[in-house]
């Protein structure tokens, strides 16, 4: 009943190391699945966001003091737009 070293080794190494490859593939599979889900959620969320127009961006920048009124009007002229909303009412 005493087993030799080669018999013990054969008992524990009967699969030839396939379990290592299977473990790696399992990690890759779940990693890709999680990354894919994150990308999908971000993409769907991005499509739902309302994007502001260039004119709205300029108005926001003017209101926050990022640009002055002269720069605002110059950029608005480049866009080919007319002032709307609070900025137009002030003038």
C-alpha positions as a printed NumPy array, in Angstrom:
array([[  0.   ,   0.   ,   0.   ],
       [  2.922,   2.346,   0.229],
       [  2.843,   4.5  ,  -2.842],
       [  5.947,   5.533,  -4.636],
       [  6.789,   9.163,  -5.255],
       [  5.927,   8.851,  -8.95 ],
       [  2.5  ,   7.394,  -8.1  ],
       [  1.749,  10.265,  -5.705],
       [  2.949,  12.784,  -8.258],
       [  0.784,  11.183, -10.942],
       [ -2.243,  11.355,  -8.654],
       [ -1.942,  15.081,  -8.073],
       [ -0.726,  16.043, -11.556],
       [ -3.188,  14.024, -13.618],
       [ -4.562,  17.013, -15.542],
       [ -1.245,  18.276, -16.871],
       [ -1.606,  21.777, -15.465],
       [ -4.762,  22.691, -17.4  ],
       [ -6.211,  24.186, -14.246],
       [ -3.721,  27.082, -14.519],
       [ -4.85 ,  27.902, -18.052],
       [ -8.507,  27.562, -17.074],
       [ -7.965,  29.931, -14.121],
       [ -6.312,  32.527, -16.348],
       [ -9.125,  32.314, -18.904],
       [-11.724,  32.641, -16.159],
       [-10.076,  35.84 , -14.874],
       [ -9.843,  37.205, -18.437],
       [-13.494,  36.338, -19.126],
       [-14.82 ,  38.003, -15.975],
       [-12.508,  40.99 , -16.457],
       [-13.763,  41.544, -20.008],
       [-17.353,  41.114, -18.874],
       [-16.957,  43.715, -16.116],
       [-15.095,  46.18 , -18.362],
       [-17.752,  45.722, -21.065],
       [-20.538,  46.41 , -18.568],
       [-18.79 ,  49.574, -17.337],
       [-18.291,  50.833, -20.896],
       [-21.929,  50.101, -21.744],
       [-23.232,  51.921, -18.671],
       [-21.01 ,  54.944, -19.392],
       [-22.073,  55.001, -23.046],
       [-25.768,  54.804, -22.199],
       [-25.387,  57.509, -19.553],
       [-23.522,  59.766, -21.955],
       [-26.265,  59.509, -24.555],
       [-28.866,  60.641, -22.011],
       [-26.99 ,  63.789, -21.024],
       [-28.13 ,  66.954, -22.664],
       [-25.342,  68.692, -24.434],
       [-25.247,  72.434, -24.333],
       [-24.958,  74.408, -27.535],
       [-21.853,  76.508, -28.224],
       [-23.885,  79.619, -27.469],
       [-24.93 ,  78.195, -24.099],
       [-21.305,  77.372, -23.335],
       [-20.332,  80.958, -24.099],
       [-23.147,  82.285, -21.886],
       [-22.039,  80.036, -19.048],
       [-18.418,  81.159, -19.431],
       [-19.521,  84.82 , -19.468],
       [-21.694,  84.344, -16.378],
       [-18.876,  82.653, -14.472],
       [-16.459,  85.446, -15.345],
       [-14.219,  83.147, -17.368],
       [-14.499,  85.524, -20.357],
       [-15.429,  89.191, -20.568],
       [-18.252,  90.634, -22.635],
       [-15.95 ,  91.735, -25.451],
       [-14.557,  88.209, -25.83 ],
       [-18.093,  86.81 , -25.544],
       [-19.329,  88.956, -28.444],
       [-16.264,  88.153, -30.573],
       [-16.709,  84.412, -30.072],
       [-20.436,  84.678, -30.656],
       [-19.782,  86.494, -33.946],
       [-17.381,  83.708, -34.963],
       [-20.14 ,  81.191, -34.321],
       [-22.526,  83.266, -36.405],
       [-25.028,  83.456, -33.574],
       [-26.907,  86.204, -31.863],
       [-27.005,  86.683, -28.119],
       [-30.021,  85.166, -26.401],
       [-31.278,  85.117, -22.861],
       [-29.863,  87.217, -20.011],
       [-26.815,  88.427, -21.941],
       [-29.025,  89.825, -24.738],
       [-31.429,  91.451, -22.284],
       [-28.584,  93.379, -20.681],
       [-27.859,  95.151, -23.977]])
